[in-house]
Amino acid sequence: MANNFSDASVTISNASLTDIFTASNKSMVIAGVVSNTGTSAVNISIKKYDNSATATFTIIKDAPLPVGSSLEVPKIVLNTSDKVQAQSSSSSGTLDVALQLLTDVA
């Protein structure tokens, strides 16, 4: 199996837990950023859903994100069907989430 580079980007404009990327094979988030493009400060949470354990684990919890600022997402290892998810504290905030991925990791 070859290693492939990919990306996933999502704009979040509500307070719902939102899937950013679902792994179809073993994958790894190698870099990522969450940017507050809205007009009010928000708190951001980044989570990993572990499909094999059917459990969600918090990577970043309620990190403050002032208007115009960004937050770096750490490396995250994903097995098949695992997910990276993000959630804003505000239903009216706007966040851009961009992940750079290494997919089909052998």
Secondary structure, DSSP 8 states (H G I E B T S, - for coil): ---EEEEEEEEE-SSS-EEEEE-SSSEEEEEEEEEE-SSS-EEEEEEEEETTTTEEEEEEEEEEE-TT-EEE---EEE-TT-EEEEEES-SS--EEEEEEEEES--
